[in-house]
Amino acid sequence: MEVSIAHSAELLHRANHIILTAHIHPDGDALGSLLALNAYLSAQGKQVRMLLDDEVPRTFKFLADWEKIEKPDSSEIEADLLVVLDASDLERVGKVRNAVKAPILNLDHHISNLKFADYWYVDSQAAATGEIIFKILNAVQATVTADMATALFTAIATDCGFFRFANTSTETLRFASELVALGAKPHIISEYLDTKPLAVIAALPKVLETLEIVDCGQGRQIAALTLRQEILADLREDTEGFINYPRNIEGVEIAVMFKETDNSVRVSLRSKTVDVSKIALGFGGGGHARAAGCTVAEPLSKAKRLIMEAAKKQLAKGVSIK
């Protein structure tokens, strides 16, 4: 059932043993929301565990308590409530969906959300799930520490491109201002996020050599980068910024980045005017209108063909977003 901010807060209040999780391939919003909510609930005396079916990227290891995030194992966990953050469908949380037996509360902002939970609060107008968590904390008049403010600022800022993307609203800027007043330091956060290992910088020429541009007519193009396993071996998960290079090319409406794994291909999609969440949704993924992703369980060559065909069809529809 759909719930409000107040009802979400009440569900959290009534539960004692709570499991928090977020989507695989976690980004700043998923991790910032997870860590901030964990800090609040722990301070309330709740029994809280954070489970994530993935590694925490190096980039976000400046956030307080990241090391408390656990990976699910084969054991079954019974809890009063499973809180799924920043995920539009249950498949996105990986093994956690089978490890935890509890009613599910889903707090999310993706337009592609499938309303899979027992209780859901989905605000597709929010720039980040971090905004939703901050609303809940404000509703219960929670004490927000500097570490919590840092986590929430990171959540919000990373999902709106540090206030450059179209999802940046007046509320987004107001929340950011309040979080700075509570102790978040944007210059320090951005330094952590912008610092990259030498291997990432050294790999950039190799990555850009894979650039492919498809002309779809009327001055509109699709651009793609391909990161094969031999490139990824040196990069680990430090690939987030690469997709901005094709996206920023004049005339490119859809940018795609393919990341080859052993049994599948991870796909990142970005756009300027086209709703790429619809492309991702067709392959079991999801996301935002201008930023989405999915995983295709096919060899790289076939995955590229399928995604590029879908991107061309979506572009041909001329469905623009404001």
C-alpha positions as CSV (number, residue, x, y, z in Angstrom):
1,M,0.0,0.0,0.0
2,E,1.1,3.6,-0.6
3,V,2.1,5.4,2.5
4,S,3.0,9.0,3.5
5,I,6.1,10.4,5.1
6,A,4.3,10.3,8.5
7,H,3.2,6.7,8.0
8,S,6.7,5.7,6.9
9,A,8.0,7.3,10.1
10,E,5.4,5.4,12.1
11,L,6.4,2.1,10.6
12,L,10.0,2.7,11.5
13,H,9.0,3.7,15.0
14,R,6.9,0.6,15.6
15,A,9.6,-1.8,14.3
16,N,12.5,-2.9,16.6
17,H,14.5,-5.3,14.5
18,I,15.1,-3.5,11.2
19,I,17.2,-4.5,8.1
20,L,18.2,-1.8,5.7
21,T,19.3,-2.4,2.2
22,A,19.7,-0.6,-1.2
23,H,20.3,-1.5,-4.8
24,I,23.3,-3.4,-6.1
25,H,26.0,-1.3,-7.8
26,P,25.4,1.3,-5.1
27,D,25.8,5.0,-5.8
28,G,26.0,8.0,-3.6
29,D,22.3,8.2,-3.1
30,A,21.9,4.5,-2.1
31,L,24.8,4.6,0.3
32,G,24.1,8.1,1.8
33,S,20.5,7.2,2.4
34,L,21.4,3.9,3.9
35,L,24.0,5.2,6.3
36,A,22.0,8.3,7.4
37,L,18.9,6.2,8.2
38,N,21.0,3.6,10.0
39,A,22.6,6.3,12.2
40,Y,19.1,7.7,13.2
41,L,17.6,4.3,13.9
42,S,20.6,3.1,15.9
43,A,20.4,6.2,18.0
44,Q,16.8,5.3,18.8
45,G,17.9,2.0,20.3
46,K,16.7,-0.1,17.4
47,Q,18.4,-3.3,16.4
48,V,19.6,-2.4,12.9
49,R,21.7,-4.1,10.3
50,M,22.7,-2.9,6.9
51,L,22.9,-5.6,4.2
52,L,24.1,-4.9,0.7
53,D,24.7,-7.5,-2.0
54,D,27.7,-5.7,-3.4
55,E,30.9,-4.0,-2.5
56,V,31.1,-0.4,-1.3
57,P,32.9,1.6,-4.0
58,R,36.2,3.1,-2.9
59,T,34.8,6.6,-3.7
60,F,32.3,6.5,-0.9
61,K,34.5,5.1,1.9
62,F,34.8,8.5,3.5
63,L,31.2,8.2,4.8
64,A,31.0,7.3,8.4
65,D,30.2,3.7,9.3
66,W,30.4,2.3,5.8
67,E,32.4,-0.6,7.2
68,K,29.3,-1.7,9.1
69,I,27.6,-2.6,5.9
70,E,27.4,-6.4,5.6
71,K,26.9,-8.8,2.7
72,P,24.1,-11.3,2.9
73,D,25.0,-15.0,3.4
74,S,23.0,-18.2,3.2
75,S,21.4,-17.7,6.6
76,E,17.8,-16.6,6.8
77,I,17.1,-13.4,8.8
78,E,13.7,-12.7,10.5
79,A,13.0,-9.0,11.2
80,D,10.2,-6.6,11.9
81,L,10.8,-4.6,8.8
82,L,13.0,-4.6,5.7
83,V,13.6,-1.1,4.4
84,V,14.5,-1.1,0.7
85,L,16.1,2.2,-0.3
86,D,16.6,3.8,-3.7
87,A,15.5,0.6,-5.5
88,S,12.7,0.5,-8.0
89,D,12.1,-3.3,-7.9
90,L,13.0,-6.2,-5.6
91,E,15.4,-7.8,-8.1
92,R,17.7,-4.7,-7.6
93,V,18.6,-5.7,-4.0
94,G,20.1,-9.1,-5.1
95,K,20.4,-11.8,-2.5
96,V,18.9,-9.7,0.3
97,R,15.4,-10.3,-1.1
98,N,15.7,-14.0,-0.2
99,A,17.7,-13.6,3.0
100,V,15.3,-11.5,4.9
101,K,11.8,-12.5,6.0
102,A,9.9,-9.3,6.9
103,P,7.3,-6.8,5.6
104,I,9.0,-4.4,3.2
105,L,9.0,-0.6,3.3
106,N,10.3,0.9,0.0
107,L,11.5,4.5,0.0
108,D,12.4,5.5,-3.5
109,H,12.3,8.3,-6.1
110,H,12.6,6.4,-9.4
111,I,9.9,7.0,-12.0
112,S,10.2,3.3,-13.0
113,N,9.3,2.0,-9.5
114,L,7.2,-1.2,-9.7
115,K,5.4,-0.7,-6.4
116,F,6.6,-4.1,-5.3
117,A,6.7,-3.6,-1.5
118,D,4.1,-4.1,1.2
119,Y,4.4,-0.3,1.9
120,W,5.9,2.2,-0.4
121,Y,6.6,5.9,-0.5
122,V,7.8,6.9,-4.0
123,D,8.3,10.5,-4.9
124,S,9.6,10.8,-8.5
125,Q,9.8,14.5,-8.2
126,A,12.5,14.2,-5.5
127,A,16.1,14.6,-6.8
128,A,17.3,11.7,-4.6
129,T,16.1,9.2,-2.0
130,G,18.3,11.2,0.4
131,E,15.6,14.0,0.2
132,I,13.0,11.5,1.3
133,I,15.1,10.3,4.2
134,F,15.7,14.0,5.2
135,K,11.9,14.6,5.1
136,I,11.4,11.7,7.5
137,L,14.1,12.9,9.9
138,N,12.5,16.3,9.9
139,A,9.1,14.9,10.4
140,V,10.2,13.2,13.6
141,Q,12.4,16.1,14.7
142,A,15.4,13.9,14.7
143,T,18.8,15.1,15.7
144,V,20.9,15.1,12.5
145,T,24.6,14.8,13.2
146,A,27.4,16.1,11.0
147,D,28.0,12.5,9.8
148,M,24.4,12.1,8.9
149,A,24.3,15.5,7.2
150,T,27.4,14.5,5.2
151,A,25.8,11.2,4.1
152,L,22.5,13.0,3.0
153,F,24.3,15.8,1.2
154,T,26.3,13.2,-0.7
155,A,23.1,11.3,-1.5
156,I,21.4,14.4,-2.9
157,A,24.4,16.1,-4.6
158,T,25.5,13.0,-6.5
159,D,22.1,12.2,-7.8
160,C,21.5,15.8,-9.2
161,G,25.1,16.2,-10.6
162,F,26.0,18.6,-7.8
163,F,22.9,20.7,-8.6
164,R,23.5,20.8,-12.4
165,F,20.9,18.4,-13.6
166,A,17.2,19.1,-14.4
167,N,16.0,17.3,-11.3
168,T,17.5,20.0,-9.1
169,S,14.5,21.8,-7.5
170,T,14.1,24.7,-5.1
171,E,13.5,22.0,-2.4
172,T,16.7,20.2,-3.4
173,L,18.7,23.5,-2.9
174,R,17.0,24.2,0.4
175,F,17.7,20.8,1.8
176,A,21.3,21.1,0.7
177,S,21.6,24.4,2.5
178,E,20.1,23.0,5.7
179,L,22.5,20.0,5.5
180,V,25.5,22.4,5.2
181,A,24.2,24.2,8.3
182,L,24.1,20.8,10.1
183,G,27.7,20.1,9.3
184,A,28.1,18.8,5.7
185,K,31.1,20.3,4.0
186,P,30.6,20.4,0.2
187,H,34.2,21.2,-0.6
188,I,35.5,18.2,1.4
189,I,32.8,15.9,-0.1
190,S,33.6,16.9,-3.6
191,E,37.3,16.4,-3.0
192,Y,36.7,12.8,-1.9
193,L,34.4,12.2,-4.9
194,D,36.7,13.7,-7.5
195,T,39.9,12.0,-6.3
196,K,40.7,9.0,-8.5
197,P,43.5,6.4,-8.6
198,L,46.2,6.9,-11.2
199,A,45.0,3.7,-12.9
200,V,41.7,5.4,-13.7
201,I,43.3,8.4,-15.3
202,A,45.8,6.3,-17.2
203,A,42.9,4.1,-18.6
204,L,41.0,7.1,-20.0
205,P,42.7,7.1,-23.4
206,K,42.0,3.4,-23.8
207,V,38.3,3.9,-22.8
208,L,37.9,6.8,-25.3
209,E,39.3,4.7,-28.1
210,T,36.2,2.5,-27.8
211,L,33.9,5.5,-28.6
212,E,31.3,4.7,-31.2
213,I,28.8,7.3,-32.5
214,V,25.7,6.4,-34.4
215,D,24.0,9.1,-36.5
216,C,20.2,8.8,-36.2
217,G,19.4,11.7,-38.5
218,Q,18.2,15.2,-37.8
219,G,21.4,16.0,-36.0
220,R,20.7,13.4,-33.3
221,Q,23.3,10.8,-32.3
222,I,23.8,7.9,-29.9
223,A,27.3,7.5,-28.5
224,A,28.7,4.5,-26.7
225,L,31.7,3.4,-24.7
226,T,32.7,-0.2,-24.2
227,L,34.7,-1.3,-21.2
228,R,35.9,-4.9,-21.7
229,Q,37.1,-7.0,-18.9
230,E,40.8,-6.4,-19.5
231,I,40.2,-2.6,-19.0
232,L,38.0,-3.2,-16.0
233,A,40.6,-5.4,-14.3
234,D,42.7,-2.3,-13.6
235,L,39.8,0.0,-12.8
236,R,37.8,-2.0,-10.2
237,E,34.6,0.1,-9.9
238,D,36.0,3.5,-10.6
239,T,34.2,4.0,-13.9
240,E,31.4,6.4,-12.9
241,G,32.6,9.5,-14.7
242,F,33.5,7.9,-18.0
243,I,29.9,8.1,-19.4
244,N,30.0,11.9,-19.2
245,Y,32.4,12.1,-22.1
246,P,30.0,10.7,-24.7
247,R,27.1,12.5,-23.1
248,N,28.8,15.9,-23.5
249,I,29.4,15.5,-27.2
250,E,27.5,18.0,-29.3
251,G,24.5,16.3,-31.0
252,V,24.5,13.2,-28.8
253,E,21.1,12.6,-27.3
254,I,21.7,9.2,-25.7
255,A,25.0,8.1,-24.2
256,V,25.6,4.4,-23.3
257,M,28.4,2.7,-21.4
258,F,28.8,-1.1,-21.6
259,K,30.7,-2.9,-18.9
260,E,31.6,-6.5,-19.6
261,T,31.4,-9.0,-16.8
262,D,31.8,-12.8,-16.8
263,N,28.2,-13.7,-17.6
264,S,26.5,-10.4,-18.4
265,V,26.9,-6.8,-19.4
266,R,26.2,-3.8,-17.2
267,V,24.7,-0.9,-19.1
268,S,24.6,2.7,-18.0
269,L,22.3,5.1,-20.0
270,R,22.3,8.9,-19.9
271,S,20.4,11.4,-22.0
272,K,19.6,15.1,-22.6
273,T,16.0,14.9,-23.9
274,V,15.0,11.2,-24.1
275,D,13.5,9.1,-21.3
276,V,16.2,6.4,-21.0
277,S,14.4,4.8,-18.0
278,K,12.1,3.2,-20.5
279,I,15.0,1.6,-22.3
280,A,16.4,0.2,-19.0
281,L,13.0,-1.0,-17.9
282,G,12.7,-3.1,-21.0
283,F,15.8,-5.1,-19.8
284,G,14.7,-5.4,-16.2
285,G,16.5,-2.3,-15.0
286,G,15.2,1.2,-14.2
287,G,16.2,4.6,-13.1
288,H,15.5,8.2,-14.0
289,A,14.4,9.8,-17.2
290,R,17.9,11.1,-17.9
291,A,20.0,8.5,-16.0
292,A,19.2,4.8,-15.9
293,G,20.8,1.4,-16.0
294,C,20.3,-2.3,-16.5
295,T,22.1,-5.7,-16.7
296,V,21.8,-7.8,-19.9
297,A,22.6,-11.5,-19.4
298,E,24.1,-11.9,-22.9
299,P,27.5,-11.8,-24.5
300,L,28.9,-8.3,-25.1
301,S,28.2,-8.2,-28.8
302,K,24.6,-9.3,-28.5
303,A,24.0,-7.0,-25.5
304,K,25.3,-4.0,-27.4
305,R,23.1,-4.8,-30.4
306,L,20.0,-5.2,-28.3
307,I,20.6,-2.0,-26.3
308,M,21.5,0.1,-29.3
309,E,18.4,-1.1,-31.2
310,A,16.3,-0.1,-28.2
311,A,18.0,3.3,-27.9
312,K,17.4,4.0,-31.6
313,K,13.7,3.1,-31.3
314,Q,13.3,5.3,-28.2
315,L,15.1,8.2,-29.9
316,A,12.9,7.7,-33.0
317,K,9.8,8.2,-30.9
318,G,10.8,11.7,-30.3
319,V,9.7,11.5,-26.7
320,S,11.3,14.4,-25.0
321,I,11.4,15.3,-21.4
322,K,11.6,18.7,-19.8
